[in-house]
């Protein structure tokens, strides 16, 4: 027996002007972090530490994240 499944995925704001300013600022924070920390792992005297997203951008993105199933 074959069952059909339809998945509808909607993403984004459409036009760049529709993106909230706060999200644009969070993106700039994250891009600046990636530019300054180009490696995925930062070497320290004690070993390796995985580079994380800056906390400020994480907090901003969390406010706009919407997941429905």
mmCIF file of the N, C-alpha and C atoms, coordinates in Angstrom:
data_MODEL
# 
_entry.id   MODEL 
# 
loop_
_atom_site.group_PDB 
_atom_site.id 
_atom_site.type_symbol 
_atom_site.label_atom_id 
_atom_site.label_alt_id 
_atom_site.label_comp_id 
_atom_site.label_asym_id 
_atom_site.label_entity_id 
_atom_site.label_seq_id 
_atom_site.pdbx_PDB_ins_code 
_atom_site.Cartn_x 
_atom_site.Cartn_y 
_atom_site.Cartn_z 
_atom_site.occupancy 
_atom_site.B_iso_or_equiv 
_atom_site.pdbx_formal_charge 
_atom_site.auth_seq_id 
_atom_site.auth_comp_id 
_atom_site.auth_asym_id 
_atom_site.auth_atom_id 
_atom_site.pdbx_PDB_model_num 
ATOM 1   N N  . UNK A 1 1  ? 0.836  -1.177 0.000  1.00 0.00 ? 1  UNK A N  1 
ATOM 2   C CA . UNK A 1 1  ? 0.000  0.000  0.000  1.00 0.00 ? 1  UNK A CA 1 
ATOM 3   C C  . UNK A 1 1  ? 0.883  1.243  0.000  1.00 0.00 ? 1  UNK A C  1 
ATOM 4   N N  . UNK A 1 2  ? 0.603  2.158  -0.882 1.00 0.00 ? 2  UNK A N  1 
ATOM 5   C CA . UNK A 1 2  ? 1.373  3.397  -1.014 1.00 0.00 ? 2  UNK A CA 1 
ATOM 6   C C  . UNK A 1 2  ? 0.533  4.549  -0.475 1.00 0.00 ? 2  UNK A C  1 
ATOM 7   N N  . UNK A 1 3  ? 1.139  5.322  0.417  1.00 0.00 ? 3  UNK A N  1 
ATOM 8   C CA . UNK A 1 3  ? 0.464  6.500  0.966  1.00 0.00 ? 3  UNK A CA 1 
ATOM 9   C C  . UNK A 1 3  ? 1.203  7.747  0.502  1.00 0.00 ? 3  UNK A C  1 
ATOM 10  N N  . UNK A 1 4  ? 0.458  8.748  0.150  1.00 0.00 ? 4  UNK A N  1 
ATOM 11  C CA . UNK A 1 4  ? 1.045  10.013 -0.255 1.00 0.00 ? 4  UNK A CA 1 
ATOM 12  C C  . UNK A 1 4  ? 1.155  10.945 0.941  1.00 0.00 ? 4  UNK A C  1 
ATOM 13  N N  . UNK A 1 5  ? 2.242  11.676 0.983  1.00 0.00 ? 5  UNK A N  1 
ATOM 14  C CA . UNK A 1 5  ? 2.464  12.664 2.034  1.00 0.00 ? 5  UNK A CA 1 
ATOM 15  C C  . UNK A 1 5  ? 2.797  13.986 1.357  1.00 0.00 ? 5  UNK A C  1 
ATOM 16  N N  . UNK A 1 6  ? 2.161  15.037 1.789  1.00 0.00 ? 6  UNK A N  1 
ATOM 17  C CA . UNK A 1 6  ? 2.443  16.372 1.268  1.00 0.00 ? 6  UNK A CA 1 
ATOM 18  C C  . UNK A 1 6  ? 3.064  17.196 2.379  1.00 0.00 ? 6  UNK A C  1 
ATOM 19  N N  . UNK A 1 7  ? 4.204  17.794 2.086  1.00 0.00 ? 7  UNK A N  1 
ATOM 20  C CA . UNK A 1 7  ? 4.890  18.642 3.053  1.00 0.00 ? 7  UNK A CA 1 
ATOM 21  C C  . UNK A 1 7  ? 4.892  20.056 2.499  1.00 0.00 ? 7  UNK A C  1 
ATOM 22  N N  . UNK A 1 8  ? 4.453  20.994 3.312  1.00 0.00 ? 8  UNK A N  1 
ATOM 23  C CA . UNK A 1 8  ? 4.465  22.407 2.924  1.00 0.00 ? 8  UNK A CA 1 
ATOM 24  C C  . UNK A 1 8  ? 5.461  23.118 3.815  1.00 0.00 ? 8  UNK A C  1 
ATOM 25  N N  . UNK A 1 9  ? 6.480  23.710 3.219  1.00 0.00 ? 9  UNK A N  1 
ATOM 26  C CA . UNK A 1 9  ? 7.525  24.405 3.963  1.00 0.00 ? 9  UNK A CA 1 
ATOM 27  C C  . UNK A 1 9  ? 7.535  25.864 3.522  1.00 0.00 ? 9  UNK A C  1 
ATOM 28  N N  . UNK A 1 10 ? 7.281  26.768 4.451  1.00 0.00 ? 10 UNK A N  1 
ATOM 29  C CA . UNK A 1 10 ? 7.282  28.196 4.166  1.00 0.00 ? 10 UNK A CA 1 
ATOM 30  C C  . UNK A 1 10 ? 8.405  28.816 4.988  1.00 0.00 ? 10 UNK A C  1 
ATOM 31  N N  . UNK A 1 11 ? 9.228  29.617 4.331  1.00 0.00 ? 11 UNK A N  1 
ATOM 32  C CA . UNK A 1 11 ? 10.371 30.196 5.016  1.00 0.00 ? 11 UNK A CA 1 
ATOM 33  C C  . UNK A 1 11 ? 10.625 31.613 4.509  1.00 0.00 ? 11 UNK A C  1 
ATOM 34  N N  . UNK A 1 12 ? 11.123 32.447 5.372  1.00 0.00 ? 12 UNK A N  1 
ATOM 35  C CA . UNK A 1 12 ? 11.558 33.774 4.966  1.00 0.00 ? 12 UNK A CA 1 
ATOM 36  C C  . UNK A 1 12 ? 10.489 34.844 5.050  1.00 0.00 ? 12 UNK A C  1 
ATOM 37  N N  . UNK A 1 13 ? 10.897 36.050 4.704  1.00 0.00 ? 13 UNK A N  1 
ATOM 38  C CA . UNK A 1 13 ? 10.029 37.216 4.777  1.00 0.00 ? 13 UNK A CA 1 
ATOM 39  C C  . UNK A 1 13 ? 9.630  37.748 3.412  1.00 0.00 ? 13 UNK A C  1 
ATOM 40  N N  . UNK A 1 14 ? 10.127 37.134 2.345  1.00 0.00 ? 14 UNK A N  1 
ATOM 41  C CA . UNK A 1 14 ? 9.822  37.646 1.010  1.00 0.00 ? 14 UNK A CA 1 
ATOM 42  C C  . UNK A 1 14 ? 10.821 38.702 0.600  1.00 0.00 ? 14 UNK A C  1 
ATOM 43  N N  . UNK A 1 15 ? 10.510 39.946 0.808  1.00 0.00 ? 15 UNK A N  1 
ATOM 44  C CA . UNK A 1 15 ? 11.397 41.053 0.445  1.00 0.00 ? 15 UNK A CA 1 
ATOM 45  C C  . UNK A 1 15 ? 12.352 41.385 1.587  1.00 0.00 ? 15 UNK A C  1 
ATOM 46  N N  . UNK A 1 16 ? 13.538 41.872 1.230  1.00 0.00 ? 16 UNK A N  1 
ATOM 47  C CA . UNK A 1 16 ? 14.530 42.231 2.249  1.00 0.00 ? 16 UNK A CA 1 
ATOM 48  C C  . UNK A 1 16 ? 14.005 43.333 3.170  1.00 0.00 ? 16 UNK A C  1 
ATOM 49  N N  . UNK A 1 17 ? 13.176 44.213 2.641  1.00 0.00 ? 17 UNK A N  1 
ATOM 50  C CA . UNK A 1 17 ? 12.626 45.308 3.452  1.00 0.00 ? 17 UNK A CA 1 
ATOM 51  C C  . UNK A 1 17 ? 11.679 44.797 4.537  1.00 0.00 ? 17 UNK A C  1 
ATOM 52  N N  . UNK A 1 18 ? 11.153 43.583 4.365  1.00 0.00 ? 18 UNK A N  1 
ATOM 53  C CA . UNK A 1 18 ? 10.209 43.017 5.335  1.00 0.00 ? 18 UNK A CA 1 
ATOM 54  C C  . UNK A 1 18 ? 10.908 42.361 6.525  1.00 0.00 ? 18 UNK A C  1 
ATOM 55  N N  . UNK A 1 19 ? 12.216 42.144 6.430  1.00 0.00 ? 19 UNK A N  1 
ATOM 56  C CA . UNK A 1 19 ? 12.963 41.517 7.524  1.00 0.00 ? 19 UNK A CA 1 
ATOM 57  C C  . UNK A 1 19 ? 13.094 42.526 8.661  1.00 0.00 ? 19 UNK A C  1 
ATOM 58  N N  . UNK A 1 20 ? 12.721 42.144 9.893  1.00 0.00 ? 20 UNK A N  1 
ATOM 59  C CA . UNK A 1 20 ? 12.836 43.070 11.027 1.00 0.00 ? 20 UNK A CA 1 
ATOM 60  C C  . UNK A 1 20 ? 14.279 43.533 11.240 1.00 0.00 ? 20 UNK A C  1 
ATOM 61  N N  . UNK A 1 21 ? 14.426 44.787 11.609 1.00 0.00 ? 21 UNK A N  1 
ATOM 62  C CA . UNK A 1 21 ? 15.747 45.379 11.825 1.00 0.00 ? 21 UNK A CA 1 
ATOM 63  C C  . UNK A 1 21 ? 16.547 44.616 12.869 1.00 0.00 ? 21 UNK A C  1 
ATOM 64  N N  . UNK A 1 22 ? 15.887 44.156 13.918 1.00 0.00 ? 22 UNK A N  1 
ATOM 65  C CA . UNK A 1 22 ? 16.583 43.415 14.972 1.00 0.00 ? 22 UNK A CA 1 
ATOM 66  C C  . UNK A 1 22 ? 17.196 42.128 14.427 1.00 0.00 ? 22 UNK A C  1 
ATOM 67  N N  . UNK A 1 23 ? 16.506 41.449 13.515 1.00 0.00 ? 23 UNK A N  1 
ATOM 68  C CA . UNK A 1 23 ? 17.071 40.245 12.900 1.00 0.00 ? 23 UNK A CA 1 
ATOM 69  C C  . UNK A 1 23 ? 18.273 40.582 12.030 1.00 0.00 ? 23 UNK A C  1 
ATOM 70  N N  . UNK A 1 24 ? 18.215 41.685 11.320 1.00 0.00 ? 24 UNK A N  1 
ATOM 71  C CA . UNK A 1 24 ? 19.357 42.102 10.502 1.00 0.00 ? 24 UNK A CA 1 
ATOM 72  C C  . UNK A 1 24 ? 20.570 42.388 11.390 1.00 0.00 ? 24 UNK A C  1 
ATOM 73  N N  . UNK A 1 25 ? 20.340 43.019 12.550 1.00 0.00 ? 25 UNK A N  1 
ATOM 74  C CA . UNK A 1 25 ? 21.433 43.304 13.473 1.00 0.00 ? 25 UNK A CA 1 
ATOM 75  C C  . UNK A 1 25 ? 22.018 42.015 14.046 1.00 0.00 ? 25 UNK A C  1 
ATOM 76  N N  . UNK A 1 26 ? 21.163 41.037 14.343 1.00 0.00 ? 26 UNK A N  1 
ATOM 77  C CA . UNK A 1 26 ? 21.646 39.749 14.847 1.00 0.00 ? 26 UNK A CA 1 
ATOM 78  C C  . UNK A 1 26 ? 22.482 39.041 13.786 1.00 0.00 ? 26 UNK A C  1 
ATOM 79  N N  . UNK A 1 27 ? 22.062 39.142 12.532 1.00 0.00 ? 27 UNK A N  1 
ATOM 80  C CA . UNK A 1 27 ? 22.832 38.544 11.446 1.00 0.00 ? 27 UNK A CA 1 
ATOM 81  C C  . UNK A 1 27 ? 24.210 39.200 11.338 1.00 0.00 ? 27 UNK A C  1 
ATOM 82  N N  . UNK A 1 28 ? 24.271 40.519 11.484 1.00 0.00 ? 28 UNK A N  1 
ATOM 83  C CA . UNK A 1 28 ? 25.555 41.222 11.423 1.00 0.00 ? 28 UNK A CA 1 
ATOM 84  C C  . UNK A 1 28 ? 26.466 40.803 12.581 1.00 0.00 ? 28 UNK A C  1 
ATOM 85  N N  . UNK A 1 29 ? 25.900 40.622 13.777 1.00 0.00 ? 29 UNK A N  1 
ATOM 86  C CA . UNK A 1 29 ? 26.683 40.130 14.912 1.00 0.00 ? 29 UNK A CA 1 
ATOM 87  C C  . UNK A 1 29 ? 27.280 38.759 14.617 1.00 0.00 ? 29 UNK A C  1 
ATOM 88  N N  . UNK A 1 30 ? 26.468 37.873 14.062 1.00 0.00 ? 30 UNK A N  1 
ATOM 89  C CA . UNK A 1 30 ? 26.897 36.511 13.771 1.00 0.00 ? 30 UNK A CA 1 
ATOM 90  C C  . UNK A 1 30 ? 27.944 36.496 12.652 1.00 0.00 ? 30 UNK A C  1 
ATOM 91  N N  . UNK A 1 31 ? 27.726 37.271 11.603 1.00 0.00 ? 31 UNK A N  1 
ATOM 92  C CA . UNK A 1 31 ? 28.686 37.334 10.498 1.00 0.00 ? 31 UNK A CA 1 
ATOM 93  C C  . UNK A 1 31 ? 30.017 37.904 10.976 1.00 0.00 ? 31 UNK A C  1 
ATOM 94  N N  . UNK A 1 32 ? 29.966 38.929 11.845 1.00 0.00 ? 32 UNK A N  1 
ATOM 95  C CA . UNK A 1 32 ? 31.191 39.484 12.422 1.00 0.00 ? 32 UNK A CA 1 
ATOM 96  C C  . UNK A 1 32 ? 31.933 38.461 13.258 1.00 0.00 ? 32 UNK A C  1 
ATOM 97  N N  . UNK A 1 33 ? 31.189 37.653 14.013 1.00 0.00 ? 33 UNK A N  1 
ATOM 98  C CA . UNK A 1 33 ? 31.793 36.591 14.825 1.00 0.00 ? 33 UNK A CA 1 
ATOM 99  C C  . UNK A 1 33 ? 32.474 35.567 13.921 1.00 0.00 ? 33 UNK A C  1 
ATOM 100 N N  . UNK A 1 34 ? 31.780 35.152 12.861 1.00 0.00 ? 34 UNK A N  1 
ATOM 101 C CA . UNK A 1 34 ? 32.364 34.175 11.938 1.00 0.00 ? 34 UNK A CA 1 
ATOM 102 C C  . UNK A 1 34 ? 33.603 34.730 11.252 1.00 0.00 ? 34 UNK A C  1 
ATOM 103 N N  . UNK A 1 35 ? 33.610 36.026 10.944 1.00 0.00 ? 35 UNK A N  1 
ATOM 104 C CA . UNK A 1 35 ? 34.766 36.643 10.299 1.00 0.00 ? 35 UNK A CA 1 
ATOM 105 C C  . UNK A 1 35 ? 35.968 36.634 11.247 1.00 0.00 ? 35 UNK A C  1 
ATOM 106 N N  . UNK A 1 36 ? 35.733 36.968 12.512 1.00 0.00 ? 36 UNK A N  1 
ATOM 107 C CA . UNK A 1 36 ? 36.813 37.016 13.495 1.00 0.00 ? 36 UNK A CA 1 
ATOM 108 C C  . UNK A 1 36 ? 37.270 35.624 13.910 1.00 0.00 ? 36 UNK A C  1 
ATOM 109 N N  . UNK A 1 37 ? 36.381 34.640 13.867 1.00 0.00 ? 37 UNK A N  1 
ATOM 110 C CA . UNK A 1 37 ? 36.682 33.268 14.287 1.00 0.00 ? 37 UNK A CA 1 
ATOM 111 C C  . UNK A 1 37 ? 36.420 32.334 13.110 1.00 0.00 ? 37 UNK A C  1 
ATOM 112 N N  . UNK A 1 38 ? 37.368 32.254 12.214 1.00 0.00 ? 38 UNK A N  1 
ATOM 113 C CA . UNK A 1 38 ? 37.155 31.505 10.972 1.00 0.00 ? 38 UNK A CA 1 
ATOM 114 C C  . UNK A 1 38 ? 37.296 30.002 11.154 1.00 0.00 ? 38 UNK A C  1 
ATOM 115 N N  . UNK A 1 39 ? 37.840 29.580 12.249 1.00 0.00 ? 39 UNK A N  1 
ATOM 116 C CA . UNK A 1 39 ? 37.993 28.144 12.507 1.00 0.00 ? 39 UNK A CA 1 
ATOM 117 C C  . UNK A 1 39 ? 36.801 27.642 13.304 1.00 0.00 ? 39 UNK A C  1 
ATOM 118 N N  . UNK A 1 40 ? 36.425 26.385 13.098 1.00 0.00 ? 40 UNK A N  1 
ATOM 119 C CA . UNK A 1 40 ? 35.307 25.830 13.858 1.00 0.00 ? 40 UNK A CA 1 
ATOM 120 C C  . UNK A 1 40 ? 35.729 25.440 15.272 1.00 0.00 ? 40 UNK A C  1 
ATOM 121 N N  . UNK A 1 41 ? 37.048 25.303 15.489 1.00 0.00 ? 41 UNK A N  1 
ATOM 122 C CA . UNK A 1 41 ? 37.574 24.958 16.805 1.00 0.00 ? 41 UNK A CA 1 
ATOM 123 C C  . UNK A 1 41 ? 38.648 25.968 17.174 1.00 0.00 ? 41 UNK A C  1 
ATOM 124 N N  . UNK A 1 42 ? 38.588 26.465 18.400 1.00 0.00 ? 42 UNK A N  1 
ATOM 125 C CA . UNK A 1 42 ? 39.572 27.422 18.886 1.00 0.00 ? 42 UNK A CA 1 
ATOM 126 C C  . UNK A 1 42 ? 40.559 26.672 19.779 1.00 0.00 ? 42 UNK A C  1 
ATOM 127 N N  . UNK A 1 43 ? 41.836 26.783 19.485 1.00 0.00 ? 43 UNK A N  1 
ATOM 128 C CA . UNK A 1 43 ? 42.863 26.099 20.272 1.00 0.00 ? 43 UNK A CA 1 
ATOM 129 C C  . UNK A 1 43 ? 43.240 26.969 21.474 1.00 0.00 ? 43 UNK A C  1 
ATOM 130 N N  . UNK A 1 44 ? 43.285 26.353 22.640 1.00 0.00 ? 44 UNK A N  1 
ATOM 131 C CA . UNK A 1 44 ? 43.720 27.049 23.845 1.00 0.00 ? 44 UNK A CA 1 
ATOM 132 C C  . UNK A 1 44 ? 44.836 26.235 24.489 1.00 0.00 ? 44 UNK A C  1 
ATOM 133 N N  . UNK A 1 45 ? 45.410 26.735 25.552 1.00 0.00 ? 45 UNK A N  1 
ATOM 134 C CA . UNK A 1 45 ? 46.464 26.022 26.254 1.00 0.00 ? 45 UNK A CA 1 
ATOM 135 C C  . UNK A 1 45 ? 45.973 24.732 26.896 1.00 0.00 ? 45 UNK A C  1 
ATOM 136 N N  . UNK A 1 46 ? 44.683 24.641 27.154 1.00 0.00 ? 46 UNK A N  1 
ATOM 137 C CA . UNK A 1 46 ? 44.118 23.477 27.831 1.00 0.00 ? 46 UNK A CA 1 
ATOM 138 C C  . UNK A 1 46 ? 43.490 22.472 26.866 1.00 0.00 ? 46 UNK A C  1 
ATOM 139 N N  . UNK A 1 47 ? 43.457 22.763 25.589 1.00 0.00 ? 47 UNK A N  1 
ATOM 140 C CA . UNK A 1 47 ? 42.838 21.842 24.641 1.00 0.00 ? 47 UNK A CA 1 
ATOM 141 C C  . UNK A 1 47 ? 42.000 22.590 23.628 1.00 0.00 ? 47 UNK A C  1 
ATOM 142 N N  . UNK A 1 48 ? 41.004 21.906 23.120 1.00 0.00 ? 48 UNK A N  1 
ATOM 143 C CA . UNK A 1 48 ? 40.158 22.498 22.091 1.00 0.00 ? 48 UNK A CA 1 
ATOM 144 C C  . UNK A 1 48 ? 38.797 22.882 22.669 1.00 0.00 ? 48 UNK A C  1 
ATOM 145 N N  . UNK A 1 49 ? 38.301 24.030 22.244 1.00 0.00 ? 49 UNK A N  1 
ATOM 146 C CA . UNK A 1 49 ? 36.974 24.499 22.640 1.00 0.00 ? 49 UNK A CA 1 
ATOM 147 C C  . UNK A 1 49 ? 36.189 24.778 21.367 1.00 0.00 ? 49 UNK A C  1 
ATOM 148 N N  . UNK A 1 50 ? 35.022 24.211 21.251 1.00 0.00 ? 50 UNK A N  1 
ATOM 149 C CA . UNK A 1 50 ? 34.191 24.441 20.072 1.00 0.00 ? 50 UNK A CA 1 
ATOM 150 C C  . UNK A 1 50 ? 33.664 25.859 20.120 1.00 0.00 ? 50 UNK A C  1 
ATOM 151 N N  . UNK A 1 51 ? 33.813 26.590 19.022 1.00 0.00 ? 51 UNK A N  1 
ATOM 152 C CA . UNK A 1 51 ? 33.323 27.965 18.948 1.00 0.00 ? 51 UNK A CA 1 
ATOM 153 C C  . UNK A 1 51 ? 31.798 27.961 18.903 1.00 0.00 ? 51 UNK A C  1 
ATOM 154 N N  . UNK A 1 52 ? 31.169 28.780 19.703 1.00 0.00 ? 52 UNK A N  1 
ATOM 155 C CA . UNK A 1 52 ? 29.713 28.858 19.756 1.00 0.00 ? 52 UNK A CA 1 
ATOM 156 C C  . UNK A 1 52 ? 29.237 30.166 19.143 1.00 0.00 ? 52 UNK A C  1 
ATOM 157 N N  . UNK A 1 53 ? 27.944 30.198 18.820 1.00 0.00 ? 53 UNK A N  1 
ATOM 158 C CA . UNK A 1 53 ? 27.341 31.440 18.344 1.00 0.00 ? 53 UNK A CA 1 
ATOM 159 C C  . UNK A 1 53 ? 27.360 32.457 19.478 1.00 0.00 ? 53 UNK A C  1 
ATOM 160 N N  . UNK A 1 54 ? 27.542 33.735 19.159 1.00 0.00 ? 54 UNK A N  1 
ATOM 161 C CA . UNK A 1 54 ? 27.454 34.764 20.204 1.00 0.00 ? 54 UNK A CA 1 
ATOM 162 C C  . UNK A 1 54 ? 26.073 34.723 20.880 1.00 0.00 ? 54 UNK A C  1 
ATOM 163 N N  . UNK A 1 55 ? 26.049 34.834 22.187 1.00 0.00 ? 55 UNK A N  1 
ATOM 164 C CA . UNK A 1 55 ? 24.805 34.694 22.943 1.00 0.00 ? 55 UNK A CA 1 
ATOM 165 C C  . UNK A 1 55 ? 23.768 35.736 22.547 1.00 0.00 ? 55 UNK A C  1 
ATOM 166 N N  . UNK A 1 56 ? 24.191 36.957 22.246 1.00 0.00 ? 56 UNK A N  1 
ATOM 167 C CA . UNK A 1 56 ? 23.230 38.012 21.884 1.00 0.00 ? 56 UNK A CA 1 
ATOM 168 C C  . UNK A 1 56 ? 22.445 37.623 20.640 1.00 0.00 ? 56 UNK A C  1 
ATOM 169 N N  . UNK A 1 57 ? 23.128 37.111 19.619 1.00 0.00 ? 57 UNK A N  1 
ATOM 170 C CA . UNK A 1 57 ? 22.407 36.725 18.403 1.00 0.00 ? 57 UNK A CA 1 
ATOM 171 C C  . UNK A 1 57 ? 21.500 35.526 18.656 1.00 0.00 ? 57 UNK A C  1 
ATOM 172 N N  . UNK A 1 58 ? 21.916 34.609 19.513 1.00 0.00 ? 58 UNK A N  1 
ATOM 173 C CA . UNK A 1 58 ? 21.073 33.454 19.854 1.00 0.00 ? 58 UNK A CA 1 
ATOM 174 C C  . UNK A 1 58 ? 19.776 33.917 20.499 1.00 0.00 ? 58 UNK A C  1 
ATOM 175 N N  . UNK A 1 59 ? 19.861 34.852 21.437 1.00 0.00 ? 59 UNK A N  1 
ATOM 176 C CA . UNK A 1 59 ? 18.657 35.350 22.115 1.00 0.00 ? 59 UNK A CA 1 
ATOM 177 C C  . UNK A 1 59 ? 17.709 36.020 21.129 1.00 0.00 ? 59 UNK A C  1 
ATOM 178 N N  . UNK A 1 60 ? 18.262 36.793 20.214 1.00 0.00 ? 60 UNK A N  1 
ATOM 179 C CA . UNK A 1 60 ? 17.420 37.488 19.235 1.00 0.00 ? 60 UNK A CA 1 
ATOM 180 C C  . UNK A 1 60 ? 16.750 36.485 18.307 1.00 0.00 ? 60 UNK A C  1 
ATOM 181 N N  . UNK A 1 61 ? 17.523 35.532 17.788 1.00 0.00 ? 61 UNK A N  1 
ATOM 182 C CA . UNK A 1 61 ? 16.956 34.532 16.874 1.00 0.00 ? 61 UNK A CA 1 
ATOM 183 C C  . UNK A 1 61 ? 15.870 33.705 17.559 1.00 0.00 ? 61 UNK A C  1 
ATOM 184 N N  . UNK A 1 62 ? 16.049 33.385 18.835 1.00 0.00 ? 62 UNK A N  1 
ATOM 185 C CA . UNK A 1 62 ? 15.054 32.586 19.560 1.00 0.00 ? 62 UNK A CA 1 
ATOM 186 C C  . UNK A 1 62 ? 13.694 33.268 19.602 1.00 0.00 ? 62 UNK A C  1 
ATOM 187 N N  . UNK A 1 63 ? 13.687 34.599 19.692 1.00 0.00 ? 63 UNK A N  1 
ATOM 188 C CA . UNK A 1 63 ? 12.420 35.336 19.735 1.00 0.00 ? 63 UNK A CA 1 
ATOM 189 C C  . UNK A 1 63 ? 11.641 35.237 18.426 1.00 0.00 ? 63 UNK A C  1 
ATOM 190 N N  . UNK A 1 64 ? 12.347 35.003 17.320 1.00 0.00 ? 64 UNK A N  1 
ATOM 191 C CA . UNK A 1 64 ? 11.697 34.951 16.005 1.00 0.00 ? 64 UNK A CA 1 
ATOM 192 C C  . UNK A 1 64 ? 11.510 33.535 15.489 1.00 0.00 ? 64 UNK A C  1 
ATOM 193 N N  . UNK A 1 65 ? 12.017 32.541 16.185 1.00 0.00 ? 65 UNK A N  1 
ATOM 194 C CA . UNK A 1 65 ? 11.935 31.153 15.734 1.00 0.00 ? 65 UNK A CA 1 
ATOM 195 C C  . UNK A 1 65 ? 10.536 30.618 15.983 1.00 0.00 ? 65 UNK A C  1 
ATOM 196 N N  . UNK A 1 66 ? 9.964  30.049 14.967 1.00 0.00 ? 66 UNK A N  1 
ATOM 197 C CA . UNK A 1 66 ? 8.619  29.471 15.086 1.00 0.00 ? 66 UNK A CA 1 
ATOM 198 C C  . UNK A 1 66 ? 8.629  28.101 14.416 1.00 0.00 ? 66 UNK A C  1 
ATOM 199 N N  . UNK A 1 67 ? 8.329  27.089 15.193 1.00 0.00 ? 67 UNK A N  1 
ATOM 200 C CA . UNK A 1 67 ? 8.284  25.721 14.659 1.00 0.00 ? 67 UNK A CA 1 
ATOM 201 C C  . UNK A 1 67 ? 6.929  25.129 14.987 1.00 0.00 ? 67 UNK A C  1 
ATOM 202 N N  . UNK A 1 68 ? 6.234  24.721 13.955 1.00 0.00 ? 68 UNK A N  1 
ATOM 203 C CA . UNK A 1 68 ? 4.946  24.039 14.160 1.00 0.00 ? 68 UNK A CA 1 
ATOM 204 C C  . UNK A 1 68 ? 4.980  22.729 13.394 1.00 0.00 ? 68 UNK A C  1 
ATOM 205 N N  . UNK A 1 69 ? 4.448  21.736 14.011 1.00 0.00 ? 69 UNK A N  1 
ATOM 206 C CA . UNK A 1 69 ? 4.395  20.409 13.370 1.00 0.00 ? 69 UNK A CA 1 
ATOM 207 C C  . UNK A 1 69 ? 2.964  19.910 13.415 1.00 0.00 ? 69 UNK A C  1 
# 
